[in-house]
Amino acid sequence: MTASDYTKILKQLKDKPGKKAKWEKHNTPKDVHQRDVKECAISGRTGGHISKYGLGICRQEFREHAEELGFRKYN
């Protein structure tokens, strides 16, 4: 749609406040920053984040620092 099409629609909806409110609700731009992205406390990575037990680190850093944190590997 071009800009003139939007002005034409808004002129038509000017006399209908209920329909205008619904149109504005569904046609306003969405907020880009809706999701809160968790980052690793050590490296700053966002993928593979482990927040269980309050760790707040990514899986790669967990593999490197697991023994220092008090975790043991069972075979």
The first five atom37 places (N, CA, C, CB, O) and aatype in JSON, in Angstrom:
{
  "aatype": [12, 16, 0, 15, 3, 18, 16, 11, 9, 10, 11, 5, 10, 11, 3, 11, 14, 7, 11, 11, 0, 11, 17, 6, 11, 8, 2, 16, 14, 11, 3, 19, 8, 5, 1, 3, 19, 11, 6, 4, 0, 9, 15, 7, 1, 16, 7, 7, 8, 9, 15, 11, 18, 7, 10, 7, 9, 4, 1, 5, 6, 13, 1, 6, 8, 0, 6, 6, 10, 7, 13, 1, 11, 18, 2],
  "atom_mask": [
    [1, 1, 1, 1, 1],
    [1, 1, 1, 1, 1],
    [1, 1, 1, 1, 1],
    [1, 1, 1, 1, 1],
    [1, 1, 1, 1, 1],
    [1, 1, 1, 1, 1],
    [1, 1, 1, 1, 1],
    [1, 1, 1, 1, 1],
    [1, 1, 1, 1, 1],
    [1, 1, 1, 1, 1],
    [1, 1, 1, 1, 1],
    [1, 1, 1, 1, 1],
    [1, 1, 1, 1, 1],
    [1, 1, 1, 1, 1],
    [1, 1, 1, 1, 1],
    [1, 1, 1, 1, 1],
    [1, 1, 1, 1, 1],
    [1, 1, 1, 0, 1],
    [1, 1, 1, 1, 1],
    [1, 1, 1, 1, 1],
    [1, 1, 1, 1, 1],
    [1, 1, 1, 1, 1],
    [1, 1, 1, 1, 1],
    [1, 1, 1, 1, 1],
    [1, 1, 1, 1, 1],
    [1, 1, 1, 1, 1],
    [1, 1, 1, 1, 1],
    [1, 1, 1, 1, 1],
    [1, 1, 1, 1, 1],
    [1, 1, 1, 1, 1],
    [1, 1, 1, 1, 1],
    [1, 1, 1, 1, 1],
    [1, 1, 1, 1, 1],
    [1, 1, 1, 1, 1],
    [1, 1, 1, 1, 1],
    [1, 1, 1, 1, 1],
    [1, 1, 1, 1, 1],
    [1, 1, 1, 1, 1],
    [1, 1, 1, 1, 1],
    [1, 1, 1, 1, 1],
    [1, 1, 1, 1, 1],
    [1, 1, 1, 1, 1],
    [1, 1, 1, 1, 1],
    [1, 1, 1, 0, 1],
    [1, 1, 1, 1, 1],
    [1, 1, 1, 1, 1],
    [1, 1, 1, 0, 1],
    [1, 1, 1, 0, 1],
    [1, 1, 1, 1, 1],
    [1, 1, 1, 1, 1],
    [1, 1, 1, 1, 1],
    [1, 1, 1, 1, 1],
    [1, 1, 1, 1, 1],
    [1, 1, 1, 0, 1],
    [1, 1, 1, 1, 1],
    [1, 1, 1, 0, 1],
    [1, 1, 1, 1, 1],
    [1, 1, 1, 1, 1],
    [1, 1, 1, 1, 1],
    [1, 1, 1, 1, 1],
    [1, 1, 1, 1, 1],
    [1, 1, 1, 1, 1],
    [1, 1, 1, 1, 1],
    [1, 1, 1, 1, 1],
    [1, 1, 1, 1, 1],
    [1, 1, 1, 1, 1],
    [1, 1, 1, 1, 1],
    [1, 1, 1, 1, 1],
    [1, 1, 1, 1, 1],
    [1, 1, 1, 0, 1],
    [1, 1, 1, 1, 1],
    [1, 1, 1, 1, 1],
    [1, 1, 1, 1, 1],
    [1, 1, 1, 1, 1],
    [1, 1, 1, 1, 1]
  ],
  "atom_positions": [
    [[0.84, -1.18, 0.0], [0.0, 0.0, 0.0], [0.88, 1.25, 0.0], [-0.95, 0.0, 1.22], [1.96, 1.27, 0.6]],
    [[0.42, 2.24, -0.67], [1.14, 3.5, -0.68], [0.62, 4.41, 0.43], [1.02, 4.19, -2.06], [-0.37, 4.1, 1.08]],
    [[1.3, 5.52, 0.63], [0.91, 6.46, 1.68], [-0.48, 7.03, 1.41], [1.93, 7.6, 1.8], [-1.25, 7.27, 2.34]],
    [[-0.8, 7.25, 0.14], [-2.11, 7.8, -0.18], [-3.23, 6.82, 0.16], [-2.18, 8.18, -1.66], [-4.34, 7.24, 0.52]],
    [[-2.95, 5.52, 0.06], [-3.96, 4.53, 0.43], [-4.27, 4.58, 1.92], [-3.5, 3.12, 0.05], [-5.42, 4.45, 2.33]],
    [[-3.23, 4.78, 2.74], [-3.44, 4.87, 4.18], [-4.25, 6.1, 4.55], [-2.12, 4.89, 4.91], [-5.12, 6.04, 5.43]],
    [[-3.97, 7.23, 3.89], [-4.75, 8.44, 4.18], [-6.2, 8.27, 3.76], [-4.13, 9.65, 3.48], [-7.1, 8.78, 4.42]],
    [[-6.42, 7.55, 2.67], [-7.79, 7.3, 2.22], [-8.55, 6.44, 3.25], [-7.79, 6.6, 0.84], [-9.71, 6.7, 3.55]],
    [[-7.87, 5.44, 3.78], [-8.5, 4.57, 4.78], [-8.81, 5.36, 6.04], [-7.59, 3.37, 5.12], [-9.89, 5.23, 6.61]],
    [[-7.85, 6.2, 6.48], [-8.07, 6.97, 7.7], [-9.2, 7.98, 7.53], [-6.79, 7.69, 8.09], [-9.93, 8.25, 8.49]],
    [[-9.36, 8.55, 6.33], [-10.48, 9.45, 6.09], [-11.8, 8.71, 6.21], [-10.37, 10.1, 4.7], [-12.77, 9.24, 6.77]],
    [[-11.86, 7.49, 5.69], [-13.09, 6.7, 5.76], [-13.41, 6.29, 7.19], [-12.97, 5.47, 4.87], [-14.59, 6.19, 7.55]],
    [[-12.38, 6.04, 8.0], [-12.6, 5.58, 9.36], [-12.79, 6.73, 10.36], [-11.45, 4.72, 9.8], [-13.06, 6.48, 11.54]],
    [[-12.64, 7.96, 9.9], [-12.73, 9.11, 10.81], [-14.08, 9.16, 11.52], [-12.5, 10.4, 10.03], [-14.14, 9.53, 12.69]],
    [[-15.16, 8.81, 10.83], [-16.5, 8.88, 11.4], [-16.88, 7.62, 12.17], [-17.5, 9.13, 10.32], [-17.96, 7.55, 12.76]],
    [[-16.01, 6.61, 12.17], [-16.3, 5.34, 12.85], [-15.21, 5.07, 13.89], [-16.4, 4.16, 11.81], [-14.24, 4.38, 13.59]],
    [[-15.36, 5.59, 15.12], [-14.28, 5.48, 16.11], [-13.99, 4.04, 16.54], [-14.63, 6.29, 17.33], [-12.84, 3.72, 16.84]],
    [[-14.99, 3.18, 16.58], [-14.76, 1.79, 16.97], [-13.94, 1.04, 15.95], [0.0, 0.0, 0.0], [-13.0, 0.32, 16.3]],
    [[-14.3, 1.21, 14.69], [-13.55, 0.55, 13.62], [-12.15, 1.14, 13.47], [-14.3, 0.65, 12.29], [-11.2, 0.43, 13.15]],
    [[-12.02, 2.46, 13.71], [-10.7, 3.1, 13.63], [-9.78, 2.58, 14.72], [-10.83, 4.62, 13.74], [-8.61, 2.33, 14.47]],
    [[-10.31, 2.4, 15.93], [-9.5, 1.88, 17.03], [-9.03, 0.46, 16.74], [-10.3, 1.91, 18.35], [-7.88, 0.12, 17.01]],
    [[-9.9, -0.36, 16.18], [-9.53, -1.72, 15.83], [-8.48, -1.73, 14.72], [-10.76, -2.53, 15.4], [-7.53, -2.52, 14.75]],
    [[-8.65, -0.85, 13.72], [-7.69, -0.78, 12.62], [-6.32, -0.36, 13.13], [-8.18, 0.21, 11.54], [-5.3, -0.93, 12.73]],
    [[-6.28, 0.65, 14.02], [-5.01, 1.12, 14.57], [-4.36, 0.05, 15.45], [-5.22, 2.39, 15.38], [-3.14, -0.08, 15.46]],
    [[-5.17, -0.73, 16.17], [-4.64, -1.79, 17.03], [-3.9, -2.84, 16.22], [-5.78, -2.45, 17.83], [-2.83, -3.3, 16.63]],
    [[-4.45, -3.2, 15.07], [-3.85, -4.27, 14.26], [-2.84, -3.77, 13.23], [-4.94, -5.02, 13.56], [-2.15, -4.58, 12.62]],
    [[-2.74, -2.46, 13.03], [-1.86, -1.95, 11.99], [-0.75, -1.03, 12.51], [-2.66, -1.21, 10.98], [-0.04, -0.42, 11.71]],
    [[-0.59, -0.93, 13.81], [0.53, -0.14, 14.33], [1.8, -1.0, 14.27], [0.25, 0.35, 15.79], [1.71, -2.22, 14.34]],
    [[2.96, -0.37, 14.15], [4.21, -1.14, 14.12], [4.45, -1.88, 15.43], [5.39, -0.22, 13.81], [4.15, -1.37, 16.51]],
    [[4.99, -3.06, 15.32], [5.26, -3.88, 16.5], [6.56, -3.43, 17.16], [5.34, -5.38, 16.12], [7.45, -2.91, 16.5]],
    [[6.65, -3.63, 18.47], [7.86, -3.32, 19.21], [8.9, -4.38, 18.88], [7.6, -3.25, 20.75], [8.64, -5.58, 19.02]],
    [[10.07, -3.95, 18.44], [11.11, -4.88, 17.99], [11.74, -5.62, 19.16], [12.18, -4.13, 17.2], [12.11, -6.78, 19.03]],
    [[11.87, -4.96, 20.3], [12.58, -5.53, 21.44], [11.59, -6.15, 22.43], [13.43, -4.45, 22.13], [11.5, -5.7, 23.57]],
    [[10.87, -7.16, 22.01], [9.89, -7.79, 22.88], [10.49, -8.86, 23.75], [8.78, -8.37, 22.06], [10.05, -9.07, 24.88]],
    [[11.51, -9.55, 23.24], [12.08, -10.67, 23.98], [13.3, -10.23, 24.76], [12.44, -11.8, 23.04], [14.11, -9.44, 24.28]],
    [[13.42, -10.75, 25.96], [14.6, -10.48, 26.76], [15.62, -11.57, 26.46], [14.26, -10.42, 28.29], [15.37, -12.75, 26.72]],
    [[16.77, -11.19, 25.92], [17.79, -12.15, 25.53], [18.77, -12.3, 26.68], [18.52, -11.71, 24.23], [19.36, -11.33, 27.14]],
    [[18.95, -13.54, 27.14], [19.9, -13.8, 28.21], [21.28, -14.01, 27.63], [19.46, -15.02, 29.05], [21.44, -14.68, 26.61]],
    [[22.27, -13.44, 28.3], [23.65, -13.57, 27.84], [24.47, -14.32, 28.87], [24.26, -12.19, 27.56], [24.16, -14.32, 30.06]],
    [[25.53, -14.97, 28.38], [26.46, -15.67, 29.24], [27.23, -14.64, 30.07], [27.43, -16.56, 28.41], [27.65, -13.61, 29.55]],
    [[27.41, -14.93, 31.35], [28.12, -14.01, 32.23], [29.62, -13.97, 31.92], [27.91, -14.41, 33.69], [30.28, -12.99, 32.23]],
    [[30.15, -15.04, 31.31], [31.58, -15.1, 31.04], [31.9, -14.61, 29.63], [32.09, -16.53, 31.22], [32.71, -13.7, 29.46]],
    [[31.27, -15.21, 28.63], [31.64, -14.9, 27.24], [30.67, -13.95, 26.53], [31.74, -16.16, 26.46], [31.04, -13.36, 25.52]],
    [[29.46, -13.79, 27.03], [28.49, -12.91, 26.39], [27.67, -13.56, 25.3], [0.0, 0.0, 0.0], [26.91, -12.88, 24.62]],
    [[27.81, -14.88, 25.11], [27.02, -15.58, 24.09], [25.56, -15.62, 24.5], [27.55, -17.02, 23.87], [25.23, -15.58, 25.69]],
    [[24.68, -15.69, 23.5], [23.25, -15.73, 23.78], [22.65, -17.12, 23.59], [22.52, -14.73, 22.91], [21.59, -17.41, 24.14]],
    [[23.3, -17.98, 22.83], [22.76, -19.31, 22.57], [23.24, -20.32, 23.59], [0.0, 0.0, 0.0], [24.34, -20.19, 24.11]],
    [[22.42, -21.32, 23.88], [22.8, -22.4, 24.78], [22.94, -21.94, 26.21], [0.0, 0.0, 0.0], [23.83, -22.42, 26.92]],
    [[22.09, -21.02, 26.64], [22.19, -20.42, 27.97], [21.64, -21.37, 29.03], [21.44, -19.07, 28.02], [20.55, -21.92, 28.87]],
    [[22.39, -21.58, 30.11], [21.95, -22.43, 31.22], [21.67, -21.52, 32.41], [23.04, -23.52, 31.58], [22.59, -20.94, 32.99]],
    [[20.4, -21.4, 32.78], [20.05, -20.54, 33.91], [19.67, -21.36, 35.14], [18.92, -19.61, 33.52], [19.4, -20.8, 36.2]],
    [[19.63, -22.68, 34.99], [19.28, -23.53, 36.11], [20.33, -23.41, 37.21], [19.14, -25.0, 35.66], [21.51, -23.25, 36.92]],
    [[19.91, -23.47, 38.45], [20.76, -23.32, 39.64], [21.4, -21.94, 39.7], [21.85, -24.39, 39.65], [22.37, -21.74, 40.43]],
    [[20.86, -20.97, 38.96], [21.4, -19.62, 38.99], [22.76, -19.47, 38.33], [0.0, 0.0, 0.0], [23.52, -18.56, 38.66]],
    [[23.09, -20.38, 37.38], [24.4, -20.34, 36.75], [24.57, -19.13, 35.84], [24.64, -21.6, 35.96], [25.51, -18.36, 36.02]],
    [[23.68, -18.95, 34.87], [23.73, -17.82, 33.97], [24.9, -17.85, 33.01], [0.0, 0.0, 0.0], [25.44, -16.8, 32.65]],
    [[25.3, -19.04, 32.57], [26.4, -19.16, 31.61], [25.96, -20.04, 30.45], [27.68, -19.75, 32.29], [24.95, -20.74, 30.54]],
    [[26.73, -19.99, 29.36], [26.39, -20.8, 28.19], [26.95, -22.21, 28.38], [26.95, -20.15, 26.89], [27.75, -22.46, 29.28]],
    [[26.54, -23.12, 27.53], [26.92, -24.52, 27.68], [28.41, -24.74, 27.46], [26.12, -25.38, 26.73], [29.0, -25.62, 28.08]],
    [[29.02, -23.96, 26.57], [30.44, -24.13, 26.3], [31.27, -23.75, 27.53], [30.86, -23.28, 25.09], [32.23, -24.44, 27.88]],
    [[30.9, -22.64, 28.17], [31.62, -22.22, 29.37], [31.34, -23.18, 30.52], [31.22, -20.79, 29.76], [32.21, -23.41, 31.36]],
    [[30.14, -23.76, 30.56], [29.82, -24.73, 31.61], [30.72, -25.95, 31.5], [28.35, -25.14, 31.53], [31.19, -26.47, 32.51]],
    [[30.96, -26.42, 30.27], [31.83, -27.59, 30.08], [33.24, -27.29, 30.57], [31.86, -28.0, 28.61], [33.9, -28.17, 31.13]],
    [[33.72, -26.06, 30.36], [35.06, -25.71, 30.77], [35.18, -25.52, 32.29], [35.5, -24.45, 30.06], [36.2, -25.88, 32.88]],
    [[34.16, -24.96, 32.92], [34.24, -24.56, 34.32], [33.39, -25.41, 35.26], [33.83, -23.13, 34.45], [33.18, -25.02, 36.41]],
    [[32.9, -26.56, 34.81], [31.98, -27.36, 35.62], [32.62, -27.85, 36.9], [31.47, -28.55, 34.82], [32.0, -27.79, 37.96]],
    [[33.84, -28.33, 36.85], [34.49, -28.84, 38.06], [34.76, -27.73, 39.06], [35.8, -29.55, 37.7], [34.65, -27.95, 40.26]],
    [[35.12, -26.54, 38.58], [35.34, -25.4, 39.47], [34.05, -24.99, 40.17], [35.91, -24.21, 38.69], [34.08, -24.49, 41.3]],
    [[32.91, -25.19, 39.5], [31.62, -24.83, 40.07], [31.08, -25.9, 41.02], [30.63, -24.58, 38.96], [30.09, -25.68, 41.7]],
    [[31.73, -27.06, 41.06], [31.32, -28.12, 41.98], [30.5, -29.22, 41.37], [0.0, 0.0, 0.0], [29.89, -30.0, 42.09]],
    [[30.47, -29.31, 40.05], [29.76, -30.38, 39.37], [30.74, -31.5, 39.03], [29.07, -29.86, 38.09], [31.91, -31.25, 38.73]],
    [[30.24, -32.74, 39.09], [31.05, -33.9, 38.74], [30.45, -34.6, 37.54], [31.18, -34.87, 39.92], [29.23, -34.58, 37.36]],
    [[31.29, -35.22, 36.73], [30.84, -35.95, 35.55], [30.71, -37.41, 35.91], [31.82, -35.75, 34.36], [31.66, -38.02, 36.4]],
    [[29.54, -37.98, 35.68], [29.29, -39.4, 35.92], [29.33, -40.15, 34.6], [27.94, -39.62, 36.63], [28.69, -39.74, 33.64]],
    [[30.07, -41.24, 34.55], [30.15, -42.06, 33.33], [29.25, -43.27, 33.42], [31.58, -42.5, 33.06], [29.18, -44.06, 32.49]]
  ]
}
